[in-house]
Structures are given as structure tokens and as C-alpha cells.
Amino acid sequence: MTSEDLSPAAQTAPGPEEEDAVAPPWEPDGACAADADALQADASLDAAAGAPAEALQSTEQTESTEPADQSAQDAEPAPAFNPAEEVRTLPHLPGCYRYFSADGTCLYVGKARDLKNRVSSYFRKSGLSPRIALMVSRIARLETTVTRSEAEALLLENNLIKTLKPHYNIRLRDDASYPYIRIGSGDFPRLSYYRGGVDKRSKFFGPYPSSSAARTAIEMLQKAFQLRTCEESAFRNRSRPCLLGQIGRCTAPCCGLVTKEEYAADCRRAEQFLEGRSIEVLSDLEKRMWAASDAWKFEEAARLRDRIAALTQMRHQQAIETTGGDVDADVISAAVSQGVVCVNLAMVRGGRHLGDRAIFPKSGERAAASQELMPSPAEVIEAFVSQHYAELPIPALLIVEPDPSDPELGSRLSSLLTDLAGRRVPVVTEPQETRRRWLEMCVQGAKIALARRLQEAGTQAARLSDLLEVLGPGFSPKNGDPMEFSVECFDISHTQGEATQASCVVFREGRMQSSLYRRFNITGIEPGDDYAAMKQALTRRYAPAARGEAELPTVVLIDGGRGQVEMARQVFEDLGLPLDSIVGVAKGEGRKTGLETLVFPVIDGVRREPLVLGEMSRALMLIAEIRDEAHRFAITGMRAKRAKTRNTSKVEDLAGVGPKRRAKLLGHFGGMKQLKNASAEDIAQVPGISRKLAEQIYGQLHTVVPDAADGRSGHQAPQT
């Protein structure tokens, strides 16, 4: 029988009585929730899948749940898993199924159009790939959830994969939203870059594979159609054209230099171009150019000529034009090698090839040397489609790389996407002409991205191996697996004590894990006291670890010398945590990379000798990479916090003063300095400001916060 992604049908040809289904995805590390957690996930995810609770039936295919005497349970072992008995009770209905191991680890989450046929395909005696056979040998429990349709099963499966993190699913780690180009509403709509959910008030074009592709398109549209890109607040309050208006990138509707009709016509042409009707737009502009030339309006003709040139350049940059009715299409290919999986997604919008995006899902086994345990390209593509289009718009056409081992891939994907979208979605595996060129580019992009990732992984693995050797056996990761080695690095950033922030960056599984980065706003310390800032950051970060609510990393890397390392030692002693994970990295002469020294804390009265690794040390290069990332993360956070503070007027903090009164105060006095120098009587002269309110404003402007005005006073005022 055929089945989705992990099913044995992916490796063998389906029989005539077998059912097509679509495959889910897979991830290696992380145990899933236990029984109670899984059942609780069912109840919460039913609503997320878009089905009412009564439409879904959750059936736990395990031993009886009737209450029994505890002593009897202790005496009698749990019955062995019997696939034949479990399959016999399953219905011929769509739904999701979950496999669990004996220790409660979630092995796999799948979906099916027919649960009985789908689940039974795993337990036949022959035709199983080594990877599937290994998983089946570990199954100790089965759970199923019946849904009303295969589309609901897909949504539920996607949520279960995120919640349970099954060991053998391909888990898509591409959580970042895709960018769009938005043309707003109103008399003079704004052209803008956008991420997030779409609404019906504006028009959205995309998604684009990267932010650079979307921003480049916006820049070219500005040159061609001169639409405004400014914020609404700036647009409403301008009295003369901005710089973009002066250099011919905007028609300056804020100053009335263009009529509503003319601006609406430019918006309409921009929308046509983004929809793929570029020939119509260029033809219209060319006619207008020659008409202006015939009327001796040569300046107008020159502006139209420049617009035509900008649009032509944009078409050439996004080189491949459609030759038929293909307007929106996604092209997908997959490559698998040495334990690494790469999915390449190329996007064609409005007939224009916008570029591609390489995504690297987690593989099911870290023992990547065994290629037979890796999924096939068809399984990877099926898993990607199942998760990716559960949350994003489905294009009119999908072009996927064919897999000779699974000739039914296209029909299964088309059936799934048609059910999910509510319209027919063709899936092409053998494209011709222009479509074939799109697919060839996508396949080549997947191979290049995978080769680059493998090369980077090899270099990083060598650095990590050297670092483990340099640090010694005391820093060996769990089970001796280098992928279990983790580092958390801390850095402090401020500007002469202003906007102090601490950063914590995480290195795990052989790479930086940006989703685990943290920033700490430091308050209540003397400005510029880096030791106190480090103490506060470490205390806040590792207090949960002291309570047993979190794990310590293999190395806690402190950006600093002996002073900062001593502060970290004191924090760990106060929290009752082991000291042997603390390492400091002291800067060398001239703060040059390659001259750093690794410093260790005093443990039981003994301090390990500092390590000078040398400029060519690969271990030091890894340390420097982590340390520099902590620098970058801290500095960007500090600058954003500082800019927010400096761009906020103190008038906005005055109690009892809203936007209208604030505008009247600033308009009357001309600025914050003049307002602060004014007396209560002067403030009361402002229209709308009573004598009582004037005294309150005067009091607030002249109240000195203790310990905050003077940097030598000891503590800053707490910030909210």
C-alpha cells in the first residue's frame, strides 16, 4: 500500500488496491511528550486544525485505560505491542497517527486519507527500507486521531510535529515569515516592504524568497512609477517634497504635486507589472512617450523613457519570463548527502523568477555515515510541501523534482494541495520548455547550497574538535558526541553607562542558534559598572538552572579577563552551580583577533593556567566567532535602546498631557528647553492648560529622581 513520506510505499511501487497519501516530515533530536502530554496536545490542536472538537475522535491504541489496582499494575507487565490487533480496530477514515517507543519518546507523526490502509503498510514483512524497518522495530504504542478530511489531517499533523518533535519526522526549521510588497489603501497608497499576515484593505504581491529580492523590486518600482514609500505620519505632515521627491523617485503627493487620478494610474500600472502584465505596461508607457514627443513635450517624454528603461532593467534582472499562462509558480527540489538534507524553493511571481531559498531541515539520524538511513528526495519534498503550504498561500502551479523511486509523487501532492486549497492545484514533475529551465535552475541551486553547507560543516567540525582537545576532558560533551557540546557567551555593551545591555548568544549542534539568543536590560547599577552588569545578567540567566528548571551549557564563555571571570565564579557559587564550565576570553594587545587568552576561575584554591592558543589556532577561531557574535548582538541591542530613549521626548511622559496639549505646549514654547525654563504662570498661558495642570507640569519637569541624575550616586532609576 502506498503512504506518505516515511511510509514503505515511498520505496516500492503501489499495488492496485493501495491508496495514495501524502507524507509528513522528520526531525532527529528531542523526545516528545509522554502520554498525557500527547493527549493534551490532541485537544488543543483540534481547534488549531480548524475542526470543532466533536468532529475529531481521538482514539488511543494502547492497553485499557480502565482504573486498576496499583499493585496489580506493578505486578503485571504491560502487554506487548501487537500490530495486527491495533490495525484491526482502525477505521477507513482520514486522520493522523503517532508512533511511540517504550520509553514514551514520539517516533513519528503521520497523516492518511485512510488510516487502516496507511498504518498497515508499515507492518508488512518485506519491502521496507532500512530506515523504516529501524523505526518500526522501536514502536511500542500507537495513537490515532480521526478528522473530517485529509486537509484537516494535514493541519493537525503540522501542529503535532511542532508540539511533539518526533524523532523520525523531517521537521522544517524555516519559521521566518516571507516578505511581501504591499500597496496600501487611500487616495495616495503607500508602496512598502511587509512581513506578517495579509488583510483585505491593502494589495499584497509575493511572497518573495528573500528580503533583498523584495527590496530590490521596490527600488525599481520607485524608479519606474514614483510611488511614495514614506510612513503615514511623515506623509500627513510634510510641507515640501522630501529628498526622494527632489531626485525624481517620488511624485510628492504630500505636497499636491500630483493629482489623485494621476497617482491612481501609476498605482494601477505598478499592480499590473507585479501581476506579470509587464508587456501591457511597457506598451502603454511607450505610446505615452511617443505622444508626448509628438506634442513637443520633450521633458515628459524623457521621464517616460527613463521609466521604460527602469522596467526593462528589472525584467532583465529577473531574467526568466513565462511563455504561457503561468503567473505564480513554486519550483521545489531536494538534495540529500552525508546526513544533510537541503530543500531549494524557487519562486515565480507574475511570470518573473524572483530567486530561490535554500532550507535545511533536520535529518533523522546523526549517524550520517549510513546513507541508507536517510530519506529519499521524494520523502523530503513531500514533507516540505505538507508543512510549508499548511501556513502559506498555495500558488497556481507547483513544479517538483521527479524521483524515479516514487512515480506517484506528483499525483499525491496534487491531491493534497487541491483538498487544502479548495481548487485544483496541478503538480508537474516532467516540465517542458520554460518550466524545465526553472526546474534545472532549482536543482542546481539545491546541489550548490548543499555542497556549501557540507563544506562549512566540515570546517566547523574541525574547529570544534580542536577546541574540545584544547579545553581538555573536563569539557567533554555528553556521550562524547561533539554535537552535544554547547556554549553560551555573555557580553556587556553601553555608551558611557547609558542604555546598558547584556547579550547571551548560543552555540549548539555545531552552529550558532540565533533563535536562542537573549538580551538583558540592565537596571539598578552604577552607570558603567560592567562587573555589576555581568553579575545581574548571569544571575537572571542561571537562576532557573539552580532551581533545576534548565540545563547548564558545556561552557559559559565570559567576554573579559580575570575580573569578569571572578564575578562569574561568585554568581555560580551563590547559586550552587558547578564552577568548571566557566571560561573567560581576555583580549590581547591591540584587541587583535588571534592574540586572546583563555582564563579560568579559581576552583578549590587552584586556578588553571591561562591558555594562549596562537593566531593560527582553529580552536581560537571558533572562540572568536562566538565572542564576536556576542559583541554584535549586544551592540545592536544597545544602539536600538539608546536610539529609542533619545528619540522620545520628555513631554510624552508628562501625566495629564495628551497629544493635543503636547502639541500646544511645544508650539507655544518652541521646544523642551524653553518649556523647562518657563514658570507655572507661563505654562498656564497656553490655551487648554489650567492653572492646576500648569503647576503639575512644572513640578514634573523640575523633579529630580534620586540616584539617577548623578552618575556617581550609585544606582540608576529603574526602567520599565
C-alpha positions in Angstrom: 0.0 0.0 0.0 1.2 3.5 -0.7 1.7 6.0 2.1 3.1 9.4 2.9 6.7 10.4 3.4 8.1 7.8 5.7 5.8 5.0 4.5 7.2 1.9 2.8 5.3 2.9 -0.3 7.9 5.6 -0.9 10.3 2.8 -1.7 8.1 0.3 -3.5 5.6 0.5 -6.3 2.0 0.7 -5.1 -0.4 -2.2 -5.8 -3.8 -1.7 -7.5 -5.7 -1.8 -4.2 -3.5 0.7 -2.4 -4.3 4.2 -1.6 -2.3 7.4 -2.4 -1.5 9.5 0.5 0.9 12.4 1.4 3.9 12.3 3.5 4.9 14.1 6.6 8.3 15.3 7.8 11.0 14.4 10.3 13.5 15.6 12.9 16.2 13.9 14.9 16.7 15.2 18.3 14.3 15.8 21.1 12.0 13.4 22.9 8.3 14.0 22.6 5.8 14.5 25.4 4.6 11.5 27.3 1.1 10.0 27.0 -0.7 12.7 29.0 1.1 15.4 27.1 0.2 13.9 23.7 -3.4 13.6 24.6 -3.5 17.2 25.9 -1.9 18.2 22.6 -4.7 16.5 20.7 -7.3 18.6 22.5 -5.5 21.8 21.9 -4.5 21.1 18.4 -8.0 20.1 17.2 -9.0 23.8 17.3 -5.8 24.8 15.6 -6.5 22.4 12.8 -9.8 24.2 12.1 -12.1 21.4 13.2 -14.6 21.5 16.1 -14.0 19.2 19.0 -16.9 16.9 18.1 -15.6 16.5 14.5 -12.4 14.8 15.7 -12.3 11.5 17.5 -9.1 10.7 19.5 -8.5 7.0 19.9 -5.6 5.8 22.0 -4.5 2.5 20.6 -2.9 1.2 23.8 -3.8 -1.1 26.7 -7.1 -0.5 28.5 -7.4 2.8 30.4 -9.9 1.5 32.9 -8.7 2.1 36.5 -6.9 -0.9 38.1 -5.3 -1.7 41.3 -1.9 -0.1 41.6 -0.3 -3.2 43.0 -1.8 -5.3 40.1 -0.3 -2.8 37.6 3.1 -3.1 39.3 2.9 -6.9 39.2 1.7 -7.3 35.6 3.9 -6.1 32.8 2.3 -4.0 30.0 1.0 -6.1 27.1 3.4 -6.2 24.1 2.5 -4.2 21.0 0.5 -6.3 18.6 0.3 -4.6 15.2 -2.4 -6.9 13.9 -4.7 -6.2 16.8 -4.1 -2.5 16.5 -4.7 -2.3 12.8 -7.9 -4.4 13.0 -9.6 -1.7 15.1 -8.7 1.2 12.8 -11.4 2.9 10.6 -11.2 3.6 6.9 -11.2 7.3 7.6 -8.8 10.3 7.2 -6.7 11.2 10.3 -3.4 11.4 12.0 -1.4 8.6 13.7 1.5 8.7 16.2 4.1 6.1 16.9 5.8 6.0 20.4 8.7 3.9 21.7 8.7 2.0 25.0 10.0 5.0 27.0 7.4 7.4 25.6 9.5 9.0 23.0 7.5 10.1 20.0 9.0 8.4 17.0 6.8 9.6 14.1 3.7 11.6 13.3 1.8 11.0 10.0 -1.4 11.6 8.2 -3.5 9.5 6.0 -6.6 9.5 3.8 -7.4 6.0 5.1 -5.9 5.3 8.5 -6.3 1.5 8.3 -4.6 1.1 4.9 -1.9 3.6 5.8 -0.9 2.2 9.2 -1.0 -1.4 8.0 1.6 -0.6 5.3 4.3 -0.2 7.9 3.9 -3.7 9.3 4.3 -5.9 6.2 7.1 -8.4 6.2 9.0 -7.2 3.1 9.7 -4.1 1.1 10.7 -1.9 4.0 13.8 0.4 3.7 16.4 0.1 6.5 15.3 3.4 7.9 11.7 2.4 8.1 12.5 -1.0 9.5 14.6 0.6 12.2 11.7 2.8 13.2 9.1 0.0 13.1 11.3 -2.1 15.4 11.1 0.6 18.1 7.3 1.1 18.0 5.6 0.2 21.3 2.4 2.2 21.1 0.1 3.7 18.5 -2.3 6.6 18.8 -4.7 7.9 16.2 -7.0 10.9 15.7 -9.8 10.8 13.1 -10.5 14.0 11.2 -13.2 15.1 8.7 -10.9 15.4 5.7 -7.3 15.0 4.6 -6.8 18.8 4.7 -7.7 18.8 8.4 -5.4 15.9 8.9 -2.6 17.9 7.3 -3.1 20.9 9.6 -3.3 18.7 12.7 -0.2 16.8 11.6 1.7 20.1 11.2 0.8 21.2 14.7 1.6 17.8 16.2 5.1 17.8 14.6 5.8 21.2 16.2 4.5 20.1 19.6 5.8 16.6 19.9 9.0 17.0 17.8 9.0 13.3 16.6 12.3 11.6 16.2 11.9 10.4 12.6 9.9 13.2 11.0 11.5 15.8 8.7 11.0 19.0 10.7 11.0 22.2 8.7 13.0 24.8 10.6 12.1 27.7 8.3 10.0 29.6 10.8 10.8 33.1 9.4 7.9 34.8 7.6 8.3 35.6 3.9 8.4 39.2 2.7 5.7 40.8 0.5 5.4 44.0 -1.4 2.3 45.9 -0.2 0.4 48.7 -1.9 -1.8 50.3 0.7 -5.3 51.9 0.5 -6.4 55.5 0.5 -6.2 58.4 -2.0 -2.4 58.1 -2.3 -1.5 54.4 -1.4 2.0 53.7 0.0 4.4 51.2 -1.6 6.1 49.3 1.2 8.0 46.2 2.3 5.9 43.9 4.5 6.1 40.8 6.6 3.2 39.2 8.5 -0.4 38.4 7.9 -2.2 39.8 5.0 -5.5 41.8 5.1 -8.2 42.8 2.6 -7.6 46.6 2.8 -4.2 46.5 1.0 -2.9 44.6 -2.0 -0.1 42.2 -1.5 2.4 40.8 -4.0 4.6 37.9 -3.2 5.8 36.1 -1.2 9.4 36.8 -2.1 12.2 34.3 -1.3 14.3 36.9 0.5 14.2 40.4 1.8 16.8 41.6 -0.7 14.6 40.4 -3.6 11.6 42.3 -2.3 13.6 45.5 -1.5 15.3 45.4 -4.9 11.9 45.2 -6.6 10.6 48.1 -4.5 13.6 50.2 -5.5 13.0 49.5 -9.2 9.2 50.2 -8.9 10.1 53.6 -7.3 12.2 54.5 -10.3 9.5 53.4 -12.7 6.3 54.5 -11.1 7.5 57.0 -8.5 5.1 55.9 -5.7 5.6 57.2 -2.2 7.3 54.9 0.4 7.1 57.3 3.4 5.2 56.5 6.7 1.7 57.9 7.1 2.8 60.3 9.8 5.5 61.8 7.6 3.1 61.9 4.6 0.5 63.9 6.5 2.8 66.5 8.0 5.1 67.4 5.1 5.0 70.9 3.6 7.7 70.4 0.9 9.0 67.4 -1.0 11.4 65.1 0.7 14.7 64.1 -0.8 13.1 61.3 -2.9 10.7 63.8 -4.4 13.6 66.1 -5.2 15.6 63.4 -7.1 12.6 62.1 -9.0 11.9 58.9 -7.1 8.5 60.2 -5.9 5.8 62.4 -7.4 5.4 64.1 -4.0 1.7 63.7 -3.4 2.2 65.0 0.1 2.6 68.5 -1.4 -0.1 68.3 -4.0 2.3 68.0 -7.0 0.3 65.1 -8.5 -3.5 64.6 -8.8 -5.3 61.7 -7.3 -6.2 60.4 -10.8 -2.6 60.5 -12.0 -1.3 58.8 -8.8 -4.0 56.2 -9.1 -3.0 55.5 -12.7 0.6 54.9 -11.5 -0.6 52.6 -8.8 -2.6 50.6 -11.3 0.4 50.3 -13.7 2.6 49.1 -10.8 0.0 46.5 -9.8 -0.2 45.3 -13.5 3.6 44.9 -13.6 3.7 42.9 -10.3 0.9 40.7 -11.7 3.0 39.8 -14.6 1.4 42.0 -17.2 4.7 43.8 -18.0 4.2 43.9 -21.7 0.9 45.8 -21.3 2.6 48.3 -19.0 5.6 48.9 -21.3 3.4 49.2 -24.4 1.3 51.8 -22.6 4.3 53.8 -21.5 5.8 53.7 -25.0 2.6 55.1 -26.5 2.5 57.9 -24.0 6.2 58.6 -24.6 5.7 59.0 -28.4 2.5 61.0 -27.8 4.4 63.4 -25.6 7.2 63.7 -28.1 4.8 64.4 -30.9 3.3 67.2 -28.8 6.8 68.6 -28.2 6.6 67.8 -24.5 10.2 66.5 -24.5 10.7 66.6 -20.7 7.7 64.5 -20.2 8.8 62.1 -23.0 12.3 61.9 -21.3 10.7 60.9 -17.9 8.6 58.2 -19.6 11.7 57.0 -21.4 13.5 56.6 -18.1 10.6 54.7 -16.6 10.7 52.3 -19.6 14.4 51.8 -19.0 13.9 51.0 -15.3 11.2 48.5 -16.0 13.3 46.8 -18.8 16.2 46.6 -16.4 14.0 45.0 -13.8 12.8 42.4 -16.3 16.3 41.5 -17.3 17.5 41.2 -13.6 14.6 38.7 -13.0 15.6 37.0 -16.2 13.2 34.2 -16.9 9.8 35.3 -18.4 6.9 33.0 -18.7 5.8 31.9 -22.2 2.3 30.9 -21.4 -0.3 31.3 -18.7 2.0 30.5 -15.8 1.7 33.5 -13.5 2.5 32.2 -10.0 4.5 29.0 -9.5 6.8 27.4 -7.0 9.6 25.2 -8.0 10.9 22.6 -5.5 13.9 20.3 -5.5 15.7 18.3 -2.8 19.3 17.0 -2.3 20.5 14.6 0.4 24.1 13.8 1.2 26.2 12.9 4.3 23.4 13.3 6.7 22.3 16.8 5.5 19.0 17.5 3.7 18.5 20.6 1.5 15.2 21.8 0.0 15.5 24.5 -2.6 12.4 26.7 -3.1 12.3 28.9 -6.2 9.5 31.4 -6.6 8.0 32.7 -9.8 5.5 35.6 -9.3 3.8 37.5 -12.0 5.8 35.5 -14.6 9.1 36.7 -13.1 11.7 34.5 -11.5 12.3 36.1 -8.1 15.2 33.8 -6.9 15.4 30.8 -4.6 15.8 30.0 -1.0 17.7 27.0 0.4 16.2 25.4 3.6 17.9 22.7 5.7 15.5 20.6 7.7 16.9 18.4 10.5 17.8 14.9 9.5 16.5 11.9 11.4 19.8 10.3 12.5 23.1 12.0 13.3 24.9 8.8 12.2 25.1 10.3 8.8 27.6 7.9 7.5 24.8 5.4 6.8 23.2 6.9 3.7 20.6 4.2 3.7 19.0 5.6 6.8 18.4 9.0 5.1 15.1 9.8 3.5 14.7 9.9 -0.3 14.3 13.2 -2.2 10.6 12.3 -2.7 10.1 11.9 1.0 11.8 15.2 1.7 9.8 17.1 -0.9 6.5 15.6 0.4 7.4 16.5 4.0 8.3 20.1 2.9 5.1 20.6 1.0 3.0 19.2 3.9 4.4 21.7 6.3 5.2 24.7 4.1 1.8 25.1 2.5 -0.2 24.4 5.6 0.6 28.0 6.7 1.3 29.9 3.4 -0.7 30.6 0.2 -0.7 27.9 -2.4 0.5 29.0 -5.8 -1.4 28.2 -9.0 1.3 25.7 -10.1 3.8 23.5 -8.4 6.9 22.1 -10.2 8.8 19.5 -8.3 11.9 17.4 -9.0 10.9 13.8 -10.0 12.1 10.8 -8.0 12.3 7.6 -10.0 11.7 5.6 -6.9 8.3 7.3 -6.4 6.5 7.9 -9.7 3.2 8.8 -7.8 4.7 11.8 -6.0 3.1 14.4 -8.3 -0.4 12.9 -8.1 -0.3 12.6 -4.3 0.9 16.2 -3.9 -1.7 17.5 -6.3 -4.5 15.6 -4.4 -3.3 17.0 -1.1 -2.9 20.6 -2.2 -6.2 20.6 -4.1 -8.0 19.4 -1.0 -6.2 22.1 1.1 -6.7 25.0 -1.3 -10.3 24.2 -2.4 -9.3 24.4 -6.1 -7.3 22.3 -8.5 -3.5 22.7 -8.0 -1.5 21.0 -10.7 1.8 19.5 -9.8 4.3 18.9 -12.6 7.2 16.5 -12.3 8.2 16.4 -16.0 8.1 20.1 -17.2 8.9 21.3 -20.7 10.5 24.4 -22.2 10.5 27.4 -19.8 9.3 25.3 -16.9 12.1 22.8 -17.5 14.6 25.7 -17.2 13.1 26.8 -13.9 13.4 23.3 -12.6 17.0 22.9 -13.8 18.0 26.1 -12.1 16.3 25.0 -8.9 18.0 21.5 -8.9 21.4 23.2 -9.5 20.7 25.6 -6.7 20.0 22.8 -4.3 23.2 21.0 -5.1 25.3 24.2 -4.7 23.7 25.1 -1.4 24.2 21.5 -0.1 27.8 21.5 -1.1 28.4 24.8 0.6 26.7 23.6 3.8 28.8 20.4 3.9 32.0 22.4 3.4 31.1 24.8 6.2 30.1 21.8 8.4 33.5 20.2 7.8 35.4 23.3 8.7 33.3 23.9 11.8 33.7 20.3 12.9 37.5 20.6 12.7 37.4 23.8 14.8 35.1 22.1 17.3 37.3 19.1 17.5 40.4 21.3 18.2 38.5 23.3 20.8 37.5 20.1 22.7 41.1 18.9 22.6 42.4 22.3 23.9 39.9 22.6 26.8 40.5 19.0 28.0 38.4 16.1 29.2 36.6 18.3 31.8 34.7 19.9 29.0 33.8 16.8 27.1 30.1 16.7 25.9 27.5 14.1 26.9 28.1 10.7 25.4 31.2 12.0 23.7 29.1 13.4 20.8 30.5 16.8 19.6 27.0 17.9 18.6 26.1 17.9 22.3 28.8 20.4 23.0 27.2 23.8 23.8 28.5 27.3 24.6 26.7 30.4 25.9 28.7 33.6 25.6 28.0 36.8 27.5 29.0 40.4 26.7 28.1 43.8 28.1 27.5 46.9 25.9 26.8 50.6 26.8 27.7 54.1 25.9 29.4 55.7 28.9 26.9 54.0 31.2 23.8 54.8 29.0 21.5 52.0 27.8 23.4 49.2 29.3 22.6 45.8 27.8 23.9 42.3 28.3 23.8 39.7 25.5 23.8 35.9 25.6 24.4 34.0 22.3 24.2 30.3 22.0 26.4 27.8 20.1 24.9 24.3 19.8 24.9 21.4 17.4 27.9 22.8 15.7 26.5 26.2 14.8 25.1 29.4 16.2 21.5 29.1 17.3 20.0 32.6 16.8 16.6 31.6 18.0 18.0 31.0 21.5 19.8 34.4 21.8 18.7 36.6 24.7 19.2 40.2 25.7 19.0 41.6 29.3 18.2 45.2 30.1 20.5 46.1 33.0 19.0 48.4 35.6 19.7 49.4 39.2 23.5 49.6 38.9 26.1 52.4 38.8 26.4 53.5 35.1 29.5 51.9 33.5 29.9 49.2 36.1 30.5 46.2 33.9 31.1 43.8 36.8 27.7 44.5 38.3 26.0 44.3 34.8 27.6 40.8 34.3 26.6 39.7 37.7 23.0 40.7 37.1 22.9 39.0 33.6 24.4 35.7 34.9 22.1 35.7 37.9 19.0 36.2 35.8 20.1 33.6 33.2 21.2 30.8 35.5 18.8 31.1 38.5 16.4 28.7 36.7 19.3 26.2 36.3 19.9 26.4 40.0 16.3 25.5 40.6 16.5 22.6 38.3 14.3 24.2 35.6 17.0 24.5 33.0 20.3 22.9 31.9 23.8 24.4 32.1 25.7 24.6 28.8 29.1 22.8 28.4 30.9 26.2 28.5 29.8 29.5 29.9 32.1 31.9 28.0 32.7 35.3 29.5 34.0 38.2 27.4 36.5 39.5 29.8 39.6 38.8 31.9 40.1 37.6 35.4 37.8 40.3 36.9 34.8 39.2 34.9 35.6 35.5 35.4 35.8 36.1 39.2 32.4 37.8 39.1 31.0 34.7 37.2 32.6 32.4 39.9 30.9 34.3 42.7 27.5 34.2 40.9 27.8 30.4 40.4 28.9 29.9 44.0 25.9 31.8 45.3 23.6 29.8 43.0 25.2 26.5 44.0 26.3 25.7 40.4 29.5 23.9 39.4 32.4 26.2 38.5 34.2 24.0 36.0 32.1 25.3 33.0 33.3 28.9 33.3 35.8 30.2 30.7 36.9 33.8 30.1 38.3 35.2 26.9 40.7 38.1 27.5 41.6 40.4 24.7 45.2 40.6 23.5 47.4 43.5 22.7 45.6 46.0 20.5 42.4 43.9 20.8 43.5 42.0 17.7 41.9 38.6 16.9 44.3 35.8 17.4 46.0 37.2 20.5 43.3 36.3 23.0 43.9 34.3 26.2 41.5 31.8 27.8 41.2 32.4 31.5 39.8 30.0 34.1 38.3 30.6 37.6 39.8 29.6 40.9 38.4 26.2 41.9 39.2 24.8 45.4 42.0 27.4 45.7 43.6 26.3 42.4 43.5 28.3 39.1 44.3 26.6 35.9 47.0 28.2 33.8 45.7 30.6 31.1 45.8 29.2 27.6 47.4 31.2 24.7 46.4 29.4 21.6 48.1 31.5 18.9 46.9 33.3 15.8 46.6 30.1 13.6 44.6 28.0 16.1 41.3 26.8 14.7 40.0 26.4 18.3 40.6 30.1 18.9 38.9 31.0 15.6 35.8 29.3 16.9 36.0 31.1 20.2 36.5 34.4 18.4 33.5 33.7 16.2 31.2 33.1 19.2 32.7 36.1 21.1 32.3 38.4 18.1 28.7 37.3 17.6 28.0 38.2 21.3 29.6 41.6 20.6 27.4 42.2 17.6 24.2 41.1 19.3 24.9 43.3 22.4 25.9 46.4 20.4 22.9 46.3 18.1 20.6 45.9 21.1 22.3 48.7 23.0 22.1 51.1 20.0 18.4 50.4 19.5 17.7 51.0 23.1 19.7 54.2 23.1 18.0 55.5 20.0 14.6 54.8 21.4 15.5 56.7 24.6 16.9 59.7 22.7 14.1 59.8 20.2 11.4 60.0 22.9 10.5 63.5 24.1 10.2 64.0 27.9 6.9 65.8 27.2 5.4 62.4 26.3 6.0 61.3 29.9 4.1 64.1 31.5 0.9 62.9 33.3 -2.3 64.6 32.2 -0.8 65.8 28.9 -2.2 64.1 25.7 -1.2 64.6 22.1 -3.2 67.8 21.6 -1.9 69.5 24.7 1.6 68.3 24.0 1.4 69.9 20.5 0.1 73.2 22.0 2.9 73.3 24.6 5.7 72.7 22.1 4.1 75.1 19.6 3.8 77.8 22.2 7.3 77.5 23.7 9.2 76.2 20.7 11.0 73.3 22.4 11.6 71.3 25.5 14.4 73.6 26.7 12.1 76.7 26.7 9.3 74.8 28.3 11.5 73.7 31.2 12.7 77.3 31.7 9.1 78.6 31.9 7.3 79.2 35.2 3.9 77.7 36.1 2.3 81.1 35.3 3.9 81.0 31.8 2.6 77.4 31.2 -0.9 78.4 32.3 -1.0 80.9 29.4 -1.1 78.1 26.9 -4.7 77.5 25.6 -6.2 74.4 27.2 -3.8 74.4 30.2 -5.4 75.2 33.5 -3.5 76.7 36.5 -3.6 73.4 38.4 -2.4 71.4 35.4 0.4 74.0 34.8 1.6 73.5 38.4 1.6 69.7 37.9 3.6 70.1 34.6 6.1 72.4 36.3 6.5 70.1 39.2 7.1 67.1 36.9 9.7 69.0 34.8 11.7 70.0 37.9 11.5 66.8 39.9 15.0 65.2 40.3 15.0 61.5 40.5 17.3 60.4 43.4 20.4 58.4 42.3 19.6 58.9 38.7 20.7 62.5 37.8 24.2 61.9 39.1 26.2 59.1 37.6 28.2 58.9 40.9 25.1 58.4 43.1 25.1 54.6 43.0 22.1 53.4 41.1 20.0 54.3 38.1 16.3 54.8 38.3 14.5 51.6 37.4 13.4 51.5 33.8 10.2 50.0 32.5 
